[in-house]
Amino acid sequence: MRIWAKEIKDNHLLRDTVIENHADDTRTHKIFAALDDVCREFDLSKPIWLDATIDEFKRHAKARFTQDNFMEDIPFDYLEFQIIEED
């Protein structure tokens, strides 16, 4: 599985990363592990999966984490988290 994460502010890409996880694990565990890796790499607190975020991810394999998803202030508009390849 490959997941692309990007920080966006004012419709500009601030930084991005691709996380690869080829472990023999469930899809859900791979997604949570990838989000942990992104947060560690970007030095962010872990966002909260709100119901709207979960619904969006289920429909499009992509989610946007906005300020509402974070407990601390974030210096960007949203963190986009998208599956780009599944095993």
PDB file of N, CA, C and O in Angstrom:
ATOM      1  N   MET A   1       0.842  -1.169   0.000  1.00  0.00           N
ATOM      2  CA  MET A   1       0.000   0.000   0.000  1.00  0.00           C
ATOM      3  C   MET A   1       0.893   1.240   0.000  1.00  0.00           C
ATOM      4  O   MET A   1       1.893   1.312   0.714  1.00  0.00           O
ATOM      5  N   ARG A   2       0.498   2.214  -0.826  1.00  0.00           N
ATOM      6  CA  ARG A   2       1.207   3.503  -0.862  1.00  0.00           C
ATOM      7  C   ARG A   2       0.194   4.603  -0.570  1.00  0.00           C
ATOM      8  O   ARG A   2      -0.896   4.634  -1.142  1.00  0.00           O
ATOM      9  N   ILE A   3       0.575   5.498   0.325  1.00  0.00           N
ATOM     10  CA  ILE A   3      -0.296   6.597   0.721  1.00  0.00           C
ATOM     11  C   ILE A   3       0.461   7.905   0.547  1.00  0.00           C
ATOM     12  O   ILE A   3       1.615   8.041   0.954  1.00  0.00           O
ATOM     13  N   TRP A   4      -0.222   8.859  -0.069  1.00  0.00           N
ATOM     14  CA  TRP A   4       0.343  10.176  -0.316  1.00  0.00           C
ATOM     15  C   TRP A   4      -0.286  11.158   0.662  1.00  0.00           C
ATOM     16  O   TRP A   4      -1.510  11.267   0.740  1.00  0.00           O
ATOM     17  N   ALA A   5       0.541  11.862   1.397  1.00  0.00           N
ATOM     18  CA  ALA A   5       0.068  12.870   2.344  1.00  0.00           C
ATOM     19  C   ALA A   5       0.651  14.215   1.946  1.00  0.00           C
ATOM     20  O   ALA A   5       1.826  14.316   1.592  1.00  0.00           O
ATOM     21  N   LYS A   6      -0.190  15.258   2.010  1.00  0.00           N
ATOM     22  CA  LYS A   6       0.277  16.590   1.633  1.00  0.00           C
ATOM     23  C   LYS A   6      -0.337  17.648   2.532  1.00  0.00           C
ATOM     24  O   LYS A   6      -1.503  17.567   2.919  1.00  0.00           O
ATOM     25  N   GLU A   7       0.472  18.632   2.851  1.00  0.00           N
ATOM     26  CA  GLU A   7       0.008  19.807   3.578  1.00  0.00           C
ATOM     27  C   GLU A   7      -0.294  20.893   2.546  1.00  0.00           C
ATOM     28  O   GLU A   7       0.533  21.208   1.690  1.00  0.00           O
ATOM     29  N   ILE A   8      -1.496  21.454   2.649  1.00  0.00           N
ATOM     30  CA  ILE A   8      -1.940  22.466   1.692  1.00  0.00           C
ATOM     31  C   ILE A   8      -2.308  23.743   2.436  1.00  0.00           C
ATOM     32  O   ILE A   8      -2.997  23.707   3.456  1.00  0.00           O
ATOM     33  N   LYS A   9      -1.834  24.877   1.907  1.00  0.00           N
ATOM     34  CA  LYS A   9      -2.217  26.188   2.442  1.00  0.00           C
ATOM     35  C   LYS A   9      -2.452  27.123   1.264  1.00  0.00           C
ATOM     36  O   LYS A   9      -1.598  27.251   0.386  1.00  0.00           O
ATOM     37  N   ASP A  10      -3.606  27.773   1.246  1.00  0.00           N
ATOM     38  CA  ASP A  10      -3.969  28.703   0.164  1.00  0.00           C
ATOM     39  C   ASP A  10      -3.805  28.048  -1.211  1.00  0.00           C
ATOM     40  O   ASP A  10      -3.293  28.662  -2.147  1.00  0.00           O
ATOM     41  N   ASN A  11      -4.245  26.800  -1.313  1.00  0.00           N
ATOM     42  CA  ASN A  11      -4.182  26.022  -2.563  1.00  0.00           C
ATOM     43  C   ASN A  11      -2.765  25.787  -3.077  1.00  0.00           C
ATOM     44  O   ASN A  11      -2.570  25.539  -4.267  1.00  0.00           O
ATOM     45  N   HIS A  12      -1.782  25.862  -2.194  1.00  0.00           N
ATOM     46  CA  HIS A  12      -0.396  25.571  -2.544  1.00  0.00           C
ATOM     47  C   HIS A  12       0.107  24.404  -1.702  1.00  0.00           C
ATOM     48  O   HIS A  12      -0.192  24.299  -0.512  1.00  0.00           O
ATOM     49  N   LEU A  13       0.866  23.547  -2.335  1.00  0.00           N
ATOM     50  CA  LEU A  13       1.477  22.417  -1.644  1.00  0.00           C
ATOM     51  C   LEU A  13       2.667  22.912  -0.830  1.00  0.00           C
ATOM     52  O   LEU A  13       3.613  23.474  -1.380  1.00  0.00           O
ATOM     53  N   LEU A  14       2.615  22.699   0.487  1.00  0.00           N
ATOM     54  CA  LEU A  14       3.727  23.096   1.348  1.00  0.00           C
ATOM     55  C   LEU A  14       4.765  21.992   1.428  1.00  0.00           C
ATOM     56  O   LEU A  14       5.962  22.240   1.277  1.00  0.00           O
ATOM     57  N   ARG A  15       4.307  20.781   1.663  1.00  0.00           N
ATOM     58  CA  ARG A  15       5.203  19.616   1.679  1.00  0.00           C
ATOM     59  C   ARG A  15       4.352  18.372   1.513  1.00  0.00           C
ATOM     60  O   ARG A  15       3.150  18.368   1.775  1.00  0.00           O
ATOM     61  N   ASP A  16       5.021  17.314   1.065  1.00  0.00           N
ATOM     62  CA  ASP A  16       4.316  16.056   0.882  1.00  0.00           C
ATOM     63  C   ASP A  16       5.261  14.894   1.124  1.00  0.00           C
ATOM     64  O   ASP A  16       6.479  15.059   1.193  1.00  0.00           O
ATOM     65  N   THR A  17       4.676  13.728   1.250  1.00  0.00           N
ATOM     66  CA  THR A  17       5.451  12.504   1.436  1.00  0.00           C
ATOM     67  C   THR A  17       4.614  11.325   0.958  1.00  0.00           C
ATOM     68  O   THR A  17       3.386  11.389   0.919  1.00  0.00           O
ATOM     69  N   VAL A  18       5.293  10.269   0.602  1.00  0.00           N
ATOM     70  CA  VAL A  18       4.626   9.018   0.251  1.00  0.00           C
ATOM     71  C   VAL A  18       5.088   7.968   1.251  1.00  0.00           C
ATOM     72  O   VAL A  18       6.285   7.755   1.445  1.00  0.00           O
ATOM     73  N   ILE A  19       4.129   7.327   1.871  1.00  0.00           N
ATOM     74  CA  ILE A  19       4.395   6.274   2.851  1.00  0.00           C
ATOM     75  C   ILE A  19       4.058   4.936   2.211  1.00  0.00           C
ATOM     76  O   ILE A  19       2.969   4.747   1.669  1.00  0.00           O
ATOM     77  N   GLU A  20       5.006   4.015   2.282  1.00  0.00           N
ATOM     78  CA  GLU A  20       4.773   2.666   1.755  1.00  0.00           C
ATOM     79  C   GLU A  20       4.687   1.692   2.918  1.00  0.00           C
ATOM     80  O   GLU A  20       5.495   1.733   3.846  1.00  0.00           O
ATOM     81  N   ASN A  21       3.697   0.819   2.853  1.00  0.00           N
ATOM     82  CA  ASN A  21       3.518  -0.198   3.879  1.00  0.00           C
ATOM     83  C   ASN A  21       3.116  -1.489   3.181  1.00  0.00           C
ATOM     84  O   ASN A  21       1.998  -1.619   2.681  1.00  0.00           O
ATOM     85  N   HIS A  22       4.037  -2.434   3.153  1.00  0.00           N
ATOM     86  CA  HIS A  22       3.770  -3.718   2.503  1.00  0.00           C
ATOM     87  C   HIS A  22       3.682  -4.840   3.531  1.00  0.00           C
ATOM     88  O   HIS A  22       3.866  -6.013   3.206  1.00  0.00           O
ATOM     89  N   ALA A  23       3.397  -4.463   4.777  1.00  0.00           N
ATOM     90  CA  ALA A  23       3.280  -5.460   5.853  1.00  0.00           C
ATOM     91  C   ALA A  23       2.066  -6.345   5.606  1.00  0.00           C
ATOM     92  O   ALA A  23       1.111  -5.955   4.935  1.00  0.00           O
ATOM     93  N   ASP A  24       2.131  -7.514   6.152  1.00  0.00           N
ATOM     94  CA  ASP A  24       1.007  -8.448   6.073  1.00  0.00           C
ATOM     95  C   ASP A  24       0.052  -8.117   7.220  1.00  0.00           C
ATOM     96  O   ASP A  24       0.060  -8.763   8.267  1.00  0.00           O
ATOM     97  N   ASP A  25      -0.765  -7.097   6.992  1.00  0.00           N
ATOM     98  CA  ASP A  25      -1.654  -6.583   8.028  1.00  0.00           C
ATOM     99  C   ASP A  25      -2.969  -6.184   7.375  1.00  0.00           C
ATOM    100  O   ASP A  25      -3.082  -6.211   6.149  1.00  0.00           O
ATOM    101  N   THR A  26      -3.950  -5.818   8.166  1.00  0.00           N
ATOM    102  CA  THR A  26      -5.232  -5.391   7.614  1.00  0.00           C
ATOM    103  C   THR A  26      -5.108  -4.011   6.987  1.00  0.00           C
ATOM    104  O   THR A  26      -4.194  -3.252   7.310  1.00  0.00           O
ATOM    105  N   ARG A  27      -6.019  -3.697   6.102  1.00  0.00           N
ATOM    106  CA  ARG A  27      -6.028  -2.391   5.440  1.00  0.00           C
ATOM    107  C   ARG A  27      -6.134  -1.272   6.481  1.00  0.00           C
ATOM    108  O   ARG A  27      -5.422  -0.272   6.393  1.00  0.00           O
ATOM    109  N   THR A  28      -7.011  -1.439   7.450  1.00  0.00           N
ATOM    110  CA  THR A  28      -7.207  -0.424   8.489  1.00  0.00           C
ATOM    111  C   THR A  28      -5.932  -0.186   9.284  1.00  0.00           C
ATOM    112  O   THR A  28      -5.568   0.961   9.543  1.00  0.00           O
ATOM    113  N   HIS A  29      -5.256  -1.251   9.668  1.00  0.00           N
ATOM    114  CA  HIS A  29      -4.011  -1.100  10.429  1.00  0.00           C
ATOM    115  C   HIS A  29      -2.939  -0.403   9.597  1.00  0.00           C
ATOM    116  O   HIS A  29      -2.172   0.403  10.124  1.00  0.00           O
ATOM    117  N   LYS A  30      -2.881  -0.706   8.302  1.00  0.00           N
ATOM    118  CA  LYS A  30      -1.913  -0.048   7.425  1.00  0.00           C
ATOM    119  C   LYS A  30      -2.201   1.450   7.320  1.00  0.00           C
ATOM    120  O   LYS A  30      -1.281   2.267   7.320  1.00  0.00           O
ATOM    121  N   ILE A  31      -3.484   1.802   7.229  1.00  0.00           N
ATOM    122  CA  ILE A  31      -3.875   3.208   7.122  1.00  0.00           C
ATOM    123  C   ILE A  31      -3.490   3.959   8.392  1.00  0.00           C
ATOM    124  O   ILE A  31      -2.903   5.038   8.316  1.00  0.00           O
ATOM    125  N   PHE A  32      -3.814   3.400   9.558  1.00  0.00           N
ATOM    126  CA  PHE A  32      -3.474   4.057  10.823  1.00  0.00           C
ATOM    127  C   PHE A  32      -1.964   4.156  11.011  1.00  0.00           C
ATOM    128  O   PHE A  32      -1.466   5.166  11.506  1.00  0.00           O
ATOM    129  N   ALA A  33      -1.236   3.120  10.621  1.00  0.00           N
ATOM    130  CA  ALA A  33       0.224   3.146  10.735  1.00  0.00           C
ATOM    131  C   ALA A  33       0.814   4.217   9.811  1.00  0.00           C
ATOM    132  O   ALA A  33       1.749   4.922  10.189  1.00  0.00           O
ATOM    133  N   ALA A  34       0.263   4.334   8.601  1.00  0.00           N
ATOM    134  CA  ALA A  34       0.745   5.354   7.664  1.00  0.00           C
ATOM    135  C   ALA A  34       0.476   6.756   8.197  1.00  0.00           C
ATOM    136  O   ALA A  34       1.323   7.640   8.067  1.00  0.00           O
ATOM    137  N   LEU A  35      -0.695   6.966   8.796  1.00  0.00           N
ATOM    138  CA  LEU A  35      -0.996   8.274   9.367  1.00  0.00           C
ATOM    139  C   LEU A  35      -0.049   8.592  10.522  1.00  0.00           C
ATOM    140  O   LEU A  35       0.383   9.735  10.672  1.00  0.00           O
ATOM    141  N   ASP A  36       0.274   7.595  11.330  1.00  0.00           N
ATOM    142  CA  ASP A  36       1.266   7.790  12.399  1.00  0.00           C
ATOM    143  C   ASP A  36       2.615   8.196  11.814  1.00  0.00           C
ATOM    144  O   ASP A  36       3.272   9.098  12.334  1.00  0.00           O
ATOM    145  N   ASP A  37       3.031   7.535  10.735  1.00  0.00           N
ATOM    146  CA  ASP A  37       4.306   7.857  10.089  1.00  0.00           C
ATOM    147  C   ASP A  37       4.310   9.284   9.535  1.00  0.00           C
ATOM    148  O   ASP A  37       5.300  10.004   9.666  1.00  0.00           O
ATOM    149  N   VAL A  38       3.206   9.682   8.922  1.00  0.00           N
ATOM    150  CA  VAL A  38       3.093  11.040   8.376  1.00  0.00           C
ATOM    151  C   VAL A  38       3.201  12.064   9.503  1.00  0.00           C
ATOM    152  O   VAL A  38       3.935  13.046   9.386  1.00  0.00           O
ATOM    153  N   CYS A  39       2.481  11.838  10.581  1.00  0.00           N
ATOM    154  CA  CYS A  39       2.500  12.778  11.702  1.00  0.00           C
ATOM    155  C   CYS A  39       3.890  12.881  12.321  1.00  0.00           C
ATOM    156  O   CYS A  39       4.321  13.964  12.717  1.00  0.00           O
ATOM    157  N   ARG A  40       4.580  11.767  12.401  1.00  0.00           N
ATOM    158  CA  ARG A  40       5.947  11.771  12.924  1.00  0.00           C
ATOM    159  C   ARG A  40       6.873  12.550  11.984  1.00  0.00           C
ATOM    160  O   ARG A  40       7.677  13.366  12.435  1.00  0.00           O
ATOM    161  N   GLU A  41       6.756  12.297  10.693  1.00  0.00           N
ATOM    162  CA  GLU A  41       7.615  12.970   9.710  1.00  0.00           C
ATOM    163  C   GLU A  41       7.340  14.472   9.655  1.00  0.00           C
ATOM    164  O   GLU A  41       8.276  15.263   9.532  1.00  0.00           O
ATOM    165  N   PHE A  42       6.080  14.874   9.744  1.00  0.00           N
ATOM    166  CA  PHE A  42       5.707  16.289   9.669  1.00  0.00           C
ATOM    167  C   PHE A  42       5.679  16.957  11.047  1.00  0.00           C
ATOM    168  O   PHE A  42       5.378  18.146  11.147  1.00  0.00           O
ATOM    169  N   ASP A  43       5.985  16.215  12.095  1.00  0.00           N
ATOM    170  CA  ASP A  43       5.974  16.709  13.474  1.00  0.00           C
ATOM    171  C   ASP A  43       4.606  17.312  13.838  1.00  0.00           C
ATOM    172  O   ASP A  43       4.504  18.460  14.270  1.00  0.00           O
ATOM    173  N   LEU A  44       3.563  16.494  13.646  1.00  0.00           N
ATOM    174  CA  LEU A  44       2.193  16.888  13.942  1.00  0.00           C
ATOM    175  C   LEU A  44       1.601  15.979  15.011  1.00  0.00           C
ATOM    176  O   LEU A  44       2.032  14.840  15.186  1.00  0.00           O
ATOM    177  N   SER A  45       0.605  16.503  15.722  1.00  0.00           N
ATOM    178  CA  SER A  45      -0.166  15.625  16.595  1.00  0.00           C
ATOM    179  C   SER A  45      -1.094  14.801  15.699  1.00  0.00           C
ATOM    180  O   SER A  45      -1.396  15.200  14.575  1.00  0.00           O
ATOM    181  N   LYS A  46      -1.538  13.663  16.199  1.00  0.00           N
ATOM    182  CA  LYS A  46      -2.420  12.824  15.399  1.00  0.00           C
ATOM    183  C   LYS A  46      -3.796  13.478  15.285  1.00  0.00           C
ATOM    184  O   LYS A  46      -4.362  13.915  16.287  1.00  0.00           O
ATOM    185  N   PRO A  47      -4.333  13.546  14.069  1.00  0.00           N
ATOM    186  CA  PRO A  47      -5.673  14.113  13.902  1.00  0.00           C
ATOM    187  C   PRO A  47      -6.752  13.136  14.366  1.00  0.00           C
ATOM    188  O   PRO A  47      -6.535  11.927  14.454  1.00  0.00           O
ATOM    189  N   ILE A  48      -7.893  13.691  14.651  1.00  0.00           N
ATOM    190  CA  ILE A  48      -9.054  12.903  15.063  1.00  0.00           C
ATOM    191  C   ILE A  48      -9.858  12.562  13.811  1.00  0.00           C
ATOM    192  O   ILE A  48     -10.089  13.420  12.958  1.00  0.00           O
ATOM    193  N   TRP A  49     -10.281  11.303  13.709  1.00  0.00           N
ATOM    194  CA  TRP A  49     -11.113  10.875  12.594  1.00  0.00           C
ATOM    195  C   TRP A  49     -12.565  11.222  12.922  1.00  0.00           C
ATOM    196  O   TRP A  49     -13.234  10.474  13.634  1.00  0.00           O
ATOM    197  N   LEU A  50     -13.053  12.344  12.411  1.00  0.00           N
ATOM    198  CA  LEU A  50     -14.446  12.719  12.590  1.00  0.00           C
ATOM    199  C   LEU A  50     -15.321  11.897  11.647  1.00  0.00           C
ATOM    200  O   LEU A  50     -14.824  11.332  10.673  1.00  0.00           O
ATOM    201  N   ASP A  51     -16.614  11.831  11.933  1.00  0.00           N
ATOM    202  CA  ASP A  51     -17.516  11.036  11.090  1.00  0.00           C
ATOM    203  C   ASP A  51     -17.461  11.460   9.624  1.00  0.00           C
ATOM    204  O   ASP A  51     -17.465  10.616   8.728  1.00  0.00           O
ATOM    205  N   ALA A  52     -17.411  12.760   9.385  1.00  0.00           N
ATOM    206  CA  ALA A  52     -17.341  13.255   8.007  1.00  0.00           C
ATOM    207  C   ALA A  52     -16.036  12.821   7.332  1.00  0.00           C
ATOM    208  O   ALA A  52     -16.024  12.511   6.141  1.00  0.00           O
ATOM    209  N   THR A  53     -14.951  12.802   8.088  1.00  0.00           N
ATOM    210  CA  THR A  53     -13.655  12.382   7.552  1.00  0.00           C
ATOM    211  C   THR A  53     -13.693  10.894   7.188  1.00  0.00           C
ATOM    212  O   THR A  53     -13.198  10.491   6.136  1.00  0.00           O
ATOM    213  N   ILE A  54     -14.273  10.104   8.055  1.00  0.00           N
ATOM    214  CA  ILE A  54     -14.395   8.659   7.805  1.00  0.00           C
ATOM    215  C   ILE A  54     -15.245   8.404   6.574  1.00  0.00           C
ATOM    216  O   ILE A  54     -14.878   7.588   5.729  1.00  0.00           O
ATOM    217  N   ASP A  55     -16.379   9.092   6.457  1.00  0.00           N
ATOM    218  CA  ASP A  55     -17.263   8.922   5.293  1.00  0.00           C
ATOM    219  C   ASP A  55     -16.552   9.283   3.994  1.00  0.00           C
ATOM    220  O   ASP A  55     -16.658   8.568   2.997  1.00  0.00           O
ATOM    221  N   GLU A  56     -15.828  10.396   4.015  1.00  0.00           N
ATOM    222  CA  GLU A  56     -15.080  10.828   2.831  1.00  0.00           C
ATOM    223  C   GLU A  56     -14.029   9.778   2.454  1.00  0.00           C
ATOM    224  O   GLU A  56     -13.862   9.457   1.278  1.00  0.00           O
ATOM    225  N   PHE A  57     -13.325   9.248   3.455  1.00  0.00           N
ATOM    226  CA  PHE A  57     -12.281   8.262   3.187  1.00  0.00           C
ATOM    227  C   PHE A  57     -12.880   6.971   2.633  1.00  0.00           C
ATOM    228  O   PHE A  57     -12.303   6.361   1.733  1.00  0.00           O
ATOM    229  N   LYS A  58     -14.017   6.554   3.154  1.00  0.00           N
ATOM    230  CA  LYS A  58     -14.675   5.345   2.649  1.00  0.00           C
ATOM    231  C   LYS A  58     -15.107   5.501   1.191  1.00  0.00           C
ATOM    232  O   LYS A  58     -15.001   4.561   0.403  1.00  0.00           O
ATOM    233  N   ARG A  59     -15.596   6.694   0.836  1.00  0.00           N
ATOM    234  CA  ARG A  59     -16.086   6.929  -0.526  1.00  0.00           C
ATOM    235  C   ARG A  59     -14.976   7.118  -1.546  1.00  0.00           C
ATOM    236  O   ARG A  59     -15.078   6.628  -2.671  1.00  0.00           O
ATOM    237  N   HIS A  60     -13.906   7.831  -1.162  1.00  0.00           N
ATOM    238  CA  HIS A  60     -12.913   8.250  -2.144  1.00  0.00           C
ATOM    239  C   HIS A  60     -11.491   7.765  -1.879  1.00  0.00           C
ATOM    240  O   HIS A  60     -10.589   8.047  -2.668  1.00  0.00           O
ATOM    241  N   ALA A  61     -11.274   7.033  -0.772  1.00  0.00           N
ATOM    242  CA  ALA A  61      -9.925   6.607  -0.359  1.00  0.00           C
ATOM    243  C   ALA A  61      -9.030   7.833  -0.185  1.00  0.00           C
ATOM    244  O   ALA A  61      -7.820   7.777  -0.406  1.00  0.00           O
ATOM    245  N   LYS A  62      -9.658   8.945   0.220  1.00  0.00           N
ATOM    246  CA  LYS A  62      -8.955  10.201   0.449  1.00  0.00           C
ATOM    247  C   LYS A  62      -9.677  10.951   1.559  1.00  0.00           C
ATOM    248  O   LYS A  62     -10.906  10.947   1.631  1.00  0.00           O
ATOM    249  N   ALA A  63      -8.896  11.595   2.423  1.00  0.00           N
ATOM    250  CA  ALA A  63      -9.493  12.375   3.504  1.00  0.00           C
ATOM    251  C   ALA A  63      -8.722  13.670   3.676  1.00  0.00           C
ATOM    252  O   ALA A  63      -7.515  13.733   3.441  1.00  0.00           O
ATOM    253  N   ARG A  64      -9.442  14.699   4.090  1.00  0.00           N
ATOM    254  CA  ARG A  64      -8.819  15.987   4.418  1.00  0.00           C
ATOM    255  C   ARG A  64      -8.996  16.230   5.907  1.00  0.00           C
ATOM    256  O   ARG A  64     -10.112  16.251   6.426  1.00  0.00           O
ATOM    257  N   PHE A  65      -7.873  16.414   6.576  1.00  0.00           N
ATOM    258  CA  PHE A  65      -7.877  16.724   8.000  1.00  0.00           C
ATOM    259  C   PHE A  65      -7.674  18.235   8.133  1.00  0.00           C
ATOM    260  O   PHE A  65      -6.593  18.745   7.840  1.00  0.00           O
ATOM    261  N   THR A  66      -8.706  18.943   8.571  1.00  0.00           N
ATOM    262  CA  THR A  66      -8.654  20.391   8.742  1.00  0.00           C
ATOM    263  C   THR A  66      -8.380  20.716  10.211  1.00  0.00           C
ATOM    264  O   THR A  66      -8.126  19.822  11.019  1.00  0.00           O
ATOM    265  N   GLN A  67      -8.433  21.990  10.539  1.00  0.00           N
ATOM    266  CA  GLN A  67      -8.204  22.417  11.920  1.00  0.00           C
ATOM    267  C   GLN A  67      -9.152  21.707  12.882  1.00  0.00           C
ATOM    268  O   GLN A  67      -8.776  21.436  14.023  1.00  0.00           O
ATOM    269  N   ASP A  68     -10.359  21.403  12.450  1.00  0.00           N
ATOM    270  CA  ASP A  68     -11.332  20.716  13.301  1.00  0.00           C
ATOM    271  C   ASP A  68     -10.856  19.331  13.743  1.00  0.00           C
ATOM    272  O   ASP A  68     -11.295  18.824  14.775  1.00  0.00           O
ATOM    273  N   ASN A  69      -9.968  18.724  12.973  1.00  0.00           N
ATOM    274  CA  ASN A  69      -9.477  17.386  13.283  1.00  0.00           C
ATOM    275  C   ASN A  69      -8.292  17.384  14.250  1.00  0.00           C
ATOM    276  O   ASN A  69      -7.920  16.336  14.778  1.00  0.00           O
ATOM    277  N   PHE A  70      -7.699  18.560  14.482  1.00  0.00           N
ATOM    278  CA  PHE A  70      -6.504  18.643  15.316  1.00  0.00           C
ATOM    279  C   PHE A  70      -6.805  19.349  16.635  1.00  0.00           C
ATOM    280  O   PHE A  70      -7.629  20.261  16.688  1.00  0.00           O
ATOM    281  N   MET A  71      -6.133  18.920  17.687  1.00  0.00           N
ATOM    282  CA  MET A  71      -6.289  19.548  18.996  1.00  0.00           C
ATOM    283  C   MET A  71      -5.449  20.824  19.102  1.00  0.00           C
ATOM    284  O   MET A  71      -5.803  21.735  19.851  1.00  0.00           O
ATOM    285  N   GLU A  72      -4.357  20.897  18.367  1.00  0.00           N
ATOM    286  CA  GLU A  72      -3.483  22.072  18.396  1.00  0.00           C
ATOM    287  C   GLU A  72      -3.648  22.849  17.090  1.00  0.00           C
ATOM    288  O   GLU A  72      -4.179  22.326  16.110  1.00  0.00           O
ATOM    289  N   ASP A  73      -3.188  24.096  17.085  1.00  0.00           N
ATOM    290  CA  ASP A  73      -3.245  24.901  15.867  1.00  0.00           C
ATOM    291  C   ASP A  73      -2.303  24.326  14.819  1.00  0.00           C
ATOM    292  O   ASP A  73      -1.215  23.845  15.139  1.00  0.00           O
ATOM    293  N   ILE A  74      -2.732  24.381  13.577  1.00  0.00           N
ATOM    294  CA  ILE A  74      -1.903  23.888  12.475  1.00  0.00           C
ATOM    295  C   ILE A  74      -1.561  25.061  11.554  1.00  0.00           C
ATOM    296  O   ILE A  74      -2.389  25.949  11.354  1.00  0.00           O
ATOM    297  N   PRO A  75      -0.345  25.070  10.992  1.00  0.00           N
ATOM    298  CA  PRO A  75       0.080  26.194  10.149  1.00  0.00           C
ATOM    299  C   PRO A  75      -0.281  26.012   8.669  1.00  0.00           C
ATOM    300  O   PRO A  75       0.373  26.592   7.801  1.00  0.00           O
ATOM    301  N   PHE A  76      -1.294  25.229   8.379  1.00  0.00           N
ATOM    302  CA  PHE A  76      -1.727  24.982   7.005  1.00  0.00           C
ATOM    303  C   PHE A  76      -3.251  24.858   7.018  1.00  0.00           C
ATOM    304  O   PHE A  76      -3.862  24.816   8.086  1.00  0.00           O
ATOM    305  N   ASP A  77      -3.864  24.799   5.838  1.00  0.00           N
ATOM    306  CA  ASP A  77      -5.321  24.717   5.752  1.00  0.00           C
ATOM    307  C   ASP A  77      -5.837  23.300   5.994  1.00  0.00           C
ATOM    308  O   ASP A  77      -6.835  23.101   6.687  1.00  0.00           O
ATOM    309  N   TYR A  78      -5.143  22.319   5.413  1.00  0.00           N
ATOM    310  CA  TYR A  78      -5.544  20.931   5.633  1.00  0.00           C
ATOM    311  C   TYR A  78      -4.416  19.972   5.271  1.00  0.00           C
ATOM    312  O   TYR A  78      -3.505  20.294   4.508  1.00  0.00           O
ATOM    313  N   LEU A  79      -4.516  18.795   5.847  1.00  0.00           N
ATOM    314  CA  LEU A  79      -3.628  17.677   5.530  1.00  0.00           C
ATOM    315  C   LEU A  79      -4.456  16.709   4.705  1.00  0.00           C
ATOM    316  O   LEU A  79      -5.466  16.187   5.177  1.00  0.00           O
ATOM    317  N   GLU A  80      -4.030  16.469   3.471  1.00  0.00           N
ATOM    318  CA  GLU A  80      -4.742  15.515   2.625  1.00  0.00           C
ATOM    319  C   GLU A  80      -4.023  14.177   2.677  1.00  0.00           C
ATOM    320  O   GLU A  80      -2.798  14.112   2.573  1.00  0.00           O
ATOM    321  N   PHE A  81      -4.785  13.126   2.836  1.00  0.00           N
ATOM    322  CA  PHE A  81      -4.273  11.783   3.051  1.00  0.00           C
ATOM    323  C   PHE A  81      -4.985  10.880   2.038  1.00  0.00           C
ATOM    324  O   PHE A  81      -6.201  10.704   2.113  1.00  0.00           O
ATOM    325  N   GLN A  82      -4.232  10.307   1.092  1.00  0.00           N
ATOM    326  CA  GLN A  82      -4.864   9.588  -0.010  1.00  0.00           C
ATOM    327  C   GLN A  82      -4.137   8.295  -0.327  1.00  0.00           C
ATOM    328  O   GLN A  82      -2.909   8.265  -0.412  1.00  0.00           O
ATOM    329  N   ILE A  83      -4.900   7.232  -0.501  1.00  0.00           N
ATOM    330  CA  ILE A  83      -4.322   5.956  -0.949  1.00  0.00           C
ATOM    331  C   ILE A  83      -4.081   6.067  -2.455  1.00  0.00           C
ATOM    332  O   ILE A  83      -5.000   6.370  -3.216  1.00  0.00           O
ATOM    333  N   ILE A  84      -2.837   5.820  -2.879  1.00  0.00           N
ATOM    334  CA  ILE A  84      -2.542   5.889  -4.310  1.00  0.00           C
ATOM    335  C   ILE A  84      -2.280   4.515  -4.910  1.00  0.00           C
ATOM    336  O   ILE A  84      -2.287   4.356  -6.130  1.00  0.00           O
ATOM    337  N   GLU A  85      -2.049   3.517  -4.053  1.00  0.00           N
ATOM    338  CA  GLU A  85      -1.863   2.150  -4.554  1.00  0.00           C
ATOM    339  C   GLU A  85      -2.126   1.176  -3.416  1.00  0.00           C
ATOM    340  O   GLU A  85      -1.623   1.340  -2.305  1.00  0.00           O
ATOM    341  N   GLU A  86      -2.931   0.153  -3.719  1.00  0.00           N
ATOM    342  CA  GLU A  86      -3.208  -0.873  -2.706  1.00  0.00           C
ATOM    343  C   GLU A  86      -2.574  -2.187  -3.141  1.00  0.00           C
ATOM    344  O   GLU A  86      -2.450  -2.477  -4.330  1.00  0.00           O
ATOM    345  N   ASP A  87      -2.178  -2.970  -2.148  1.00  0.00           N
ATOM    346  CA  ASP A  87      -1.570  -4.287  -2.431  1.00  0.00           C
ATOM    347  C   ASP A  87      -2.601  -5.264  -2.933  1.00  0.00           C
ATOM    348  O   ASP A  87      -2.272  -6.415  -3.220  1.00  0.00           O
TER     349      ASP A  87
END
